[in-house]
Amino acid sequence: MTLGSQIAWDDTVLPFQLDRCDIRGRVARLDGVLDQVLSKHDYPPQIEALVAEAALITALIGQTIKLRWKLSLQIRGSGAVRLIATDYYGPTDDGAPARIRAYAGYEADALTAGPAFDQIGEGYFAILIDQGEGTVPYQGITPLAGGSLSACAETYFAQSEQLPTRFALTFGRSQMPGAGEAWRAGGVMLQHMPKASPFVADAGGTGEGGLLQHADILDGEAGENWTRANMLLDTVEELELIGPTVQPTDLLVRLFHEEEPRVYDAQPVRFGCSCAPDRVRETLSIYSADDIAEMINDDGVLTADCQFCGAHYEFDPATLGAGVAGDAA
């Protein structure tokens, strides 16, 4: 494998379909994107792992949906980690990259030595889809279950969409010969094409807390095909997922050649944040002059920091609040 082919697959999501068994999927590689997401904050290792996993899941899910604007993933918990939030912005033009951002809100003093997922506690996993102006945002929520964010995402699709879904993910710091240490992440997502009755969810499932799992949705030949594809995915190795020496197309042939994989155009992904002075102003426009006065610092200005990218904004308080417009200081 040449360096050029390695770079070509960095920060991409490759869609594919297994024609023999009516299953679609995605292969994702996040390299520079993940480094940029995590470099905006000084997270402890457990928080880095959760944000990396959430960003990888978001890239895989986001590419499956025809987005005019944004897909968001939110995990809220009662433990030391209160919030993990990610946004995936669909490409604005054909051939343009999608953009992704992510951050975590947590209480550092409450972190323990346990697994990263255990730091979240009880809570919920949510996917929000906003197609932009003139549309009503969609939101689906399921309880946290399964011991990992990828398991929560699988439960979400089984319960909310009745779509059997499987994730195989790996992520962490790695170092190529002659290069510095950097974050790399890779994963495969499998998803059965829609077939289930919408009334399946009403009957309850055999998963944790009565949640649905794939055996509650698929039976007969479809169930056998799903089981076979998952058994093949079970053979994947972490180094194959994360790369960089195995191209995604070669990985699909290695795993699924008997299932007749068909690949489509890869989607490039970049780090990108939508924050801007005008957006901050719009957020602050709901506050009264008295509310704005309480937000002013000792220097007489109002400051705001983006939780995703760390951008710092300063405003003249006289230009803020309900019914007021102006420019950032």
N, C-alpha and C positions, 0 to 999 in steps of 0.2 A: 504494500500500500504506500502511495506517495504522500508527501506532505500536502500537496495540492488537494488530493481527494479527501484527506482528513479535514482540512479547513472547510471544504465545500459542505461537509455535513455538520459542522459546528453550528449550534443555535438554529436548528431546523426541526420541523415536525413533518414526518413522511406519512401520508395517508395510504392505506392499503385495504384490500378486500380478499377474503378467502372464498373463492368462487364455489368450491366444493361443499362448503358447510354453512353458507349464508351468514358469515361473520365479517364484520368490518373491524378495522383497527388503526392504530397510529404508533409510529416509532418516534420518540423525541430524544434529542440531544441538546442539553443546555450547558453551555460552557462560559463564554464571556458574559452572557446575560445574567447567569447566576452570580458570577463574581461581582457584577455591578449592583445587583439587588442587595447582596449581603455587605458590600463595602460601604454602603450608606449608613450602616449602624455597627456598633461594637457589641454584637450579640454574644452571649455565652454559647458554648458548643451545642447544648440541648436545643436552644432557640434557633440557632443556625440550621440544625437538622430539620426542625419542624417547618421553617420557612422554605428551605430547599425542597422538601417533599411537597409542600403546598403549591409552590411555583411550578414544579414539574407536572403535578396533577392538573393544574389550571391550563398549562400549555396544551396538554393532551386533550382535555375536554373542550377548550375553546376552539380548537381546530375542527371539531366535529359539527359545529353549529354555524350556520350562515348568519354572521353578525354584521349588522349595520353600525353597531357601536361597541357595546361592552358586555363582557361576562365577568361576574365577580364571584369569588369564593370567600365565605366567612366561616370561621370556626370560633365559637364563643364557649368559654368554659368557666367553671367555678374555682379552678385551682390557681396555681401561680401564673399560668398563661391565660390571660383574659380574652385575648383576641388574636387571631391570625387572619389577615385580610390580603387578598390578591385581586388584581384586575388584569383582564386580557382584552385588549382593544383590537378588533378585527382590522385587517388591512384596508386602507382607504382607497386603493386603486389596485388593479390587477398587477401582480408581481411585486407589490409593495410588502414590506414586512409587517407582521403583527407586532404589537408592543405589549410588554408585560411589566408589572411592578408588584411589590409585595412588602409587607412589614408585619411585625408582631408587637402586641402590647402585653407586658408581663410585669410581675413584681419580683425583682431580683432576690430580695431577702427570703421569699417563700419557695424558691427553687430547692429541690432535693437531689439526692444522688441517684434517683431512680431513672427508668427509661424516659425518653423525651415525651412520648405520648401521655404518660402518667401525670405530667405536669399540667395537663389541661383540666383534669377532673371531669365532672359531669357537665354536659352541655349539649350543643347541637351543631350540626353541619348544614350549611345552607349554600345554595347556588342561586344567584340572581342574574337575570338576563334583561338588559336594558337596550332596546333597539333605537333609542334616541327620541328626539322631539316628535310629539304626536302619537306616541305609543304608550301603552300601560306596561310598566316593568313586571316581569314574572319572578316569583320567588318560590323555591321549594326547600323544605326543611325536614331533616330527619335527626333523631337522637345520635349522639356519638356512640359508636359500637365497633367492636372488632379489634381493638388494640393498636391501630395505626390509622393515619389519615387516609391511606389508600383503601383500607377496609371500610372506613366511613363513606368514602366515595362510592364503593361498590354497593354498600347498603342503600345509599341515596338513590342510585339508579334502579335498583331492584324494587325499592319501596315506592318511590315517587313516580318513576317512569315505566316500571315493569319491564326493564331492559337488563338482562343478565350482563354484567360487566366485570372485567378482571384487569387489575393493574399488576405489573411486575416492574419494580422501580429500584434503582440504586443511586446513591449520591454521596459525595464526600470530597475531601481535598486529595488531589493527586499531583504528581510531578512527572513531566516528560523529561527525557534526557536533555540536558543543556538548557532547561527552562526552569522558571520558578514555580513554586507551589501555587495551585489554583483550584477553584471549585469546578467539578465536573458532575453532571447528572445525566442519567439516561433511563428510559423506560419504554415499555410496551403496554398499550391498552387494547384489549379485546372487547367487543360489544356485539351481542347478537342482534340481528336486524329485528325491528318491531314485529311481534306476532301475538303477544299476550292480550287477553281480554282486559279492559279497564276495570272489570269487577274482581280481578284476582286479588287486589289489595284488600278488598272488603272481607275476604275470608281469613285473613291473618296468615302468618308464615311460620316456618320452623326455625328461623334464626333467633339470635339473641333478642330477648324481650318480645318475641312474637313477630319480629320483622321478617320480611320476605327474603329469600335467597333463591339462587337460580333453579334449584330443584322444585320450588313451588310454582315456577313460571313455565318451565320447559319440560316436555315429556316426549316419549317416543323417539323418532329419528333425530329431531331437533335437540333433545337432551343428550343423546349419544354423541352427536357432532360437537356440542359444546364441551362435553367431558373430554373428548379426544383432543380438541384444540387446547384445552387447559393443561392436559397432560404433556403435550408438546411444549407448551410455554414453561412448564415446570423444569424443563431441561436447560433453560437458559442460564448462562453464567454471568456473574456481575461484571466481569471485564468485557463481555460481549455487549451488555447493555450500555455501559458507560463509555465504551470506545477507549481510545480513538483509533485503534488498529483494525476494528471490524466495521465495515460500512453497513448501514441499515439494510440496504438491499441484500447484501450477503447474509446478514443475520436472518432475514425473512426466508431466504431459500434454505438455510440450514435448519430452521425450526419447522417450516410449514410447506416444504416443497410438494408434499403429497396432497396438500389442501388447495393447490393451484393459486398461489398468491398473485394478485394483480396490484401494481403500485400506481399512484397518481403523482401529480406535481408536488414537490416538497414546498412547505411554507416556511420562509425565513422568519425568525423571531428576534426582536431586539428589546433592550430595556427602554422603557419610555414612560414618562410621567405626564399627566394632563394638568398638573397644577400651573397656575398663572395668576398674576395680580388681579385680573378681572374676575376670575373664579373665586378668589378669596373675597373680593368686594361683594360679589353676589351672595356669598355665604353670610357675610356680616350685615347685609342689607335688611335682615329681619330684626335687628336690634335697634332699640331706641337710643337717643343721645345719652341718656343716663346710663344705659348698659355699656355703651362705648366708653364712657368716662371711667368706668370701673376697670376697664381692660388696659388703660394707659399705663406705661411704665414710668420710672423716675425721670426719664429724659423727655417725657411728654409725647411719645409716639406709641402707636400700637404695633406690636410685632406678631408675626405668625410664621410658623415653621411647618413645612410639609412633612408628614409622618412617613411618606413613602420615599422621597428622594432627598430630604434634608434641606430643600431650598428655604431661604430665609427672606421674609418680606417685611418691610417697614412702611407704615402709612401715617399720614397726617390725620389725626382724629376728626378734624373739621370736615374732612371729605368722606367720612364714613357714616353708616347708619341708614335707617329707613328714609327713602326719598332723597338721598344725597348721592352724587356721583363725582368722581375725580380720578386722579392718577396716583399711583404709588409714589411715596417719597423717595 
